[in-house]
Amino acid sequence: MSADNTAPHPSAAAPAAVAAVVHSDDPDALAARNAPDGRASVLERLNHLEQQVSSVQTTSRKSVTEAITGLMLDKQKWHLVMEQAKVLADSGVIKGNPNPAAVAAIILRGLELGISPVAAAQNIEVVEGELVVRGRLMLQLIQERTHGTICTLATDPRNSVEGFDEYAEWIMARPDEAPRVREILECPQEDRTEREKEVLASCTFRFGRESAEKAGLLRKKNYEKWAPDMYVWRAFARGARTKFADVAGGAYIREEMTHRIEGTPEHQAAKEAAREAAFAAEHERKTKEVRDLLDQAAQAWFDTDPQGHREKAESKFEGGFTDRDVVALLRKQLFRHMMHAEGLSEGDNRVPLTKLTKMIDGLRQTIVKFEQQRSAYDPKPKQEEREAPE
């Protein structure tokens, strides 16, 4: 379940190889293609399809776009894919017995990943309208198609000796990161610098009981029976899509979709809760950034002409006042101008994210403008009266 690859796999299948199967003009292939259902058993036809793929495997890879475009434009190729789909659907080798149309989609997804129709049928599934890949296939593709990478299932003494009862952890690094990560792993943990710990953390992917509990997964049947295995593949899925997106192709790992496969409503509720939490966190972050930038902009405006702003502020204060009071007054002016420009009232407590983003950009530009004015400011000549920015 671990791999530290130092050499490319010689038998890596390529999209060009699988695409070549589709338009094969080999007499035997044509004979099997045209044979009536009664003259060729399902197993014989499946074996023939596998032989076709094996005979044209090559290390060169044609672009996925070119292979799929060829299927769309050539009716003969498309009919062959559909025939393969019917054979596989009738064979019973695919879990769930999907219809031929679903199997055709699986075959096309396999073409994108560069695997044979039979391999695709046994390792790719349709789950609620999405094509998901088994973890074992994704691990195999990473091992075969990347050179000099690290893809290792890590262990920790805090875990149970029987397995990963608390969590599973993968260390994954691309070729440009792998040498540095290997050096860090060889170094005793207590001797690692903060920077080395950050590098290792960026290549470490974990999933365990705590994460599963937050996602409401521990009550699912698969987690009740095989929790350690689920932790392993969920952690792997995170790393595969983060570090090896070119291999994963954005595909979800089947094992991480278990909570959706069970078809319970908790998934939608958890998904909605996660969206709301993410929105609230982003809104809070941007709101704080607007407040901080307002403080900076007000101070930068004051610094363009301190004496002039003090003189203007005299009429606003009955008694004495400080520079801080003047800056606070300028901040209020900037805030009113900013809210008016966005069509909002000063009492609006829930500003849309899009408007917060525009406010942040506008305030940054205003600060730059004031700083440029300040750099040209000479306190001796009489300063021109400055108004709030448009």
N, C-alpha and C positions, 0 to 999 in steps of 0.2 A: 504494500500500500504506500510505499515511498519510492522516490526516484531522484537521483542526482545525476542527470544526464551529461555525458561527456562526448557522445558521438551520435550522429543522426541515425535513425532507424532505417535500414536499407529498403524495407518493404512498405514505406509510407505510401498509402494510396493517394492519388491526386484527382482533382476534379476532372482533368482532361482524360484520365484513364476511365473513369466511370462514364463520362460523356461519350467516349468512344464505343462503349458497349451499346449505347442506344442506337447508333447508326451503323452497327456492324453488318457487313454484307457477306459474312462467312456462310457458305452453303448450309452447314449444319445448323447455324443460328436461324437462317431463313426457314429451314425445314421444321425446326422446333416451333418457330414463330407461327407458321401456317398450319401446323398439324391440328386436326380436330381434337376436341377434348378427350374423345374416346381412345385415341391412338397414343396418347402420352399421359402417363400418370402424373399426378401433382408433384411427387417427389422427383421424378425424372426431369421434369421441367425446371424445378428449383435447382437441381444439381447442374443443369445446363446453364442456367443463369449465373451460378457461381463460377463455373468454368469460364464463361465469357469475361467476367470481371478479372479473374486471375490471369488470363492470357494477355491482357493489355495493361497490366499495372506498370507504371513507370515513375521515376523520381521527379520528372518535370511536371509542373502544375500550370494548367491553363486557368485564366481568370474565371471566377465563379459566374460573373456576369455573362461572359461569352458562352459558357456551357448552358446556362438557363435560357439565354436568348435563343440559342439554337433549338432548344426543346419547344419553345413557343412558336417559332416560325415554321418548323418542319412538322407537318401532320404525321408523317410516318414515324418520326421519333416519338411524338406525343402518344400515338397509338401503342407503341411498344411499351412506354411507361405505364399506360393504362392496362395493358395485358399483364405486365409484371404485377401490377397492383391487384388484379383479379386473382391471379394465381396465389399470391401471398395471402389474400383475404380468405380464399377457399382452403388454404393449407392447414389452418388452425394453429400455426406457429406464433401468431401474434396475440398477445394478451388482450382480452376484451372483445375479440372478433370484430374489429372495426370494418366499416364498409369500404369498398374499393376506392371511393373518392378520398377517404381519410388516408388510406394506404398510399395513394398517389402523392398526397402532400408529404407523407413521411419519406417517400423515395426522393422527392425533390429536395427535402431538407438534408437527406443523406448526401445528395450530389453537392450541395453547398459545403458540407463537411468533408467531402472526398471519400465516402465509404460506399460499399456495395449495397444494392437494394435489400438483400437478406440481412446484412449487418444493421442497416437502418431500421428494418422492421423489428428486429430483436432488441434494439437499444433506444429507439425513439418512440414516444407515445403522444397522443393528443389528449390534453387535459383542459377541459373547459375552454376549448378554442385555441389553446396554445400548444405548440410543439415543444416538448421537454425531452431532455437527453439524460440517459442514465449516467450516474457518476462514474462508473467503471469505464464507460466509453470516453468521457471527457478526459479522464486521467490517462487513458491509453493515447489519445490524440496529442496531449501535451508532451508525453514521453517520446512519441514518435516524431513530432514535428518541430521540436525546439532543441537547440544545441547549446550545451553548457549551462543549462538552467538548474535551479534547485526547486524541487517539489517534494518536500519531506514531511511526513506526519510526525510531529514532535511528541515527546513524552515528558511527563513531569512527575516527580516523586509524590506530589500531593494527590495524584490520582490513584484510584484503586488498582491493585496489581491485576485484577481480573479484566480490566478494560478502562475505558474512558467514562467512568461513572459520573464525574462532575463536569468535565468539558473535554473538547478535543481541540487541538491546535496544529495548524499547518504552517510551515515556513516555505514561502514561495518567492523566488527571485528570478528575474530575467537575466539573460547573458551578461548585460552590462553591469548588473548589480551583484551577480553571483560571486565573483572573486572577493569582493569586499565583505559580503555576508559570510563567506566561508572563514575568512580571517577572524571575524567577530565571534563566530561560533566556536572557533578553536581557542579563543581567549577566555580565561576564567571569568565568570560573571562579575565577581567583585572587582576585577581589574578593568572592566569596560568603562569607557568615558560616556558622558551624557550624550554626545553626538553619536557614538556607536550604538547606544541603547535606542536612540531615535531611529537610526537606520534599520536596526533589527525589528523594531516595532512596526515600521512601515511595510515589512515583509512578513509579518505574523498575522494570522487570521484565526480567530477563536469563536467557538460557539459551544454553549454548555447549558447546564441546568438553569442558571440565572436568566440567560437570554430566552430559553424556551418558556420559562415561567412568565416572563414579561409579555411574550407573544401569545400566551394562552395555549401552548402546545402540549403541556405535560399530561393533559387529560385525554389526548388523542391515543387511539389504539396502538399505533406504531411506536409512539414514545413510551407508552406503558410497557410494551414488550421488548423493544429494541432501542432504548434511549441512547446507549453509547454509539451504535451505528448511525443513528440519526444525527448525533452531534458531529461525528466525523464528516459526514457528507455535507451537512450544512456549512461547516467551517470551510470545507474544500470548495464549495460553490462560491463563497465570498471571494476566496483567493483567485479562483479560476477566472471570474469575470473582471476582477481588478487587475491582475497581472498578465493574464493571457486572453485578453478580449479578442485578439486576432484569431485565436484558435477556437474559443468558445462561441464566437459569432453572436454574442448576446443571448445565447440560449440559457434557459433555466434548467437546473439540475432536477431530475425527477424527485430525488429524495427530499429536496427542500420544498417541494410542492405538496407534500403529504397532507397538510392541513386543508388544502383545497381539494385534493382527491377525495377526501372523506365527505365532501359536499355539505359541511355544516355551516350555519350562518355566522359562526364566530369569526371566520376569515374576513368577511366584509366589514364586520364591526371593528375588528382590530385594525384593518386597513384604513377605515375612516378615522379611527382614533389617532392613528399614526399621522395621517395627513393633517388633522386638526392641530396636533402637538407640534408638528414641523412648521405649520403656518404661524402658530402663536409664537414660537421661538424666533422665527425670522422677523416677524413684526416687532417683537420686543427689541431685537438686535438693531434693526434699522431705526426704530424710534429713538433709541439711545444715541445712535450715530448722529441723527439730526440734532438732538439736544447738544451734543458735544461740539458739532460744527457751528451751531448758533453761537455758542460761547466764544469759539475761536474767531468767528466772523465779527462779532460785536467788539472784541478786543482789537482786532486788526483795523476796524473802522475808526475806533477811538484813537489808535496810534497814528493815523494819517494826519490828524490835527488836534492834539490834546487840548491846547488852549482854546481853540475855536469851539470845541464841543463843550468845554467847561462854561464858556460864556453863554452858549445857547441853553445850557441846562439850568442857569441861574433862575430863570422864570418858572421852572418846573418845581423847584424846591423852596419852601418857605424859609427854612433854616439853613444850617450848614450841610454840606454834602461832600462825599469823597469821590475819587476817580472810579471806584467800584460802583457807586451809585449811578454815575454817568454811563458806564458800560452796560449796566442793567437796563437803563433807559433805552440805549441804542439797541439792545437785544430785543426789547419789546417792539420797537419799530420794525426791525428786520422780520420778526415773527409775524406781525400783522401784514406786512407787505407780502411775505411768502405765502401765507394762508389765502390772502385775497387773490394772488396770482393763480392759485390752484382751484379757485372757486369754492373755498371752504370758509366756514366761520371759525372764529377763535375758540369757540367752545366745543368743536368737534373732537371727540375723544378717540374715535376709531378711523384713522386715516388709511385709505387703501394702500396696499404695498406698492402699487405702480406710482402713486403720487409721492410716497416716501422716497422712492428711488429718484424721482425727478428733483425733489427737494435736496437730496444729498448731492446730486450733480450740480445743481444751481448754487448751493452754498460753497462748494469747493471752488467754483469759478469766481464767486464773489470774494472769497478769501485771497485768491491769487491777485485779483484786481486791486484790493486794498493794499496788499503787500507791495505791489508795483508802485502805487501812489506813495506809500510810505518811504520807499527807497529814493523817490525823487523829492521828498519833502525837505524844505529848508525852513527852520523855525524863525529866521530873522525877517524875511519878507512877509507881508500880510497875506494870509492864506485866503483862497477863494472859499466861499461857503459851499459846503458839500451836503448834498441831500442823500436820502436813502437810495440804493440802487434800484433801477427799474426791474 
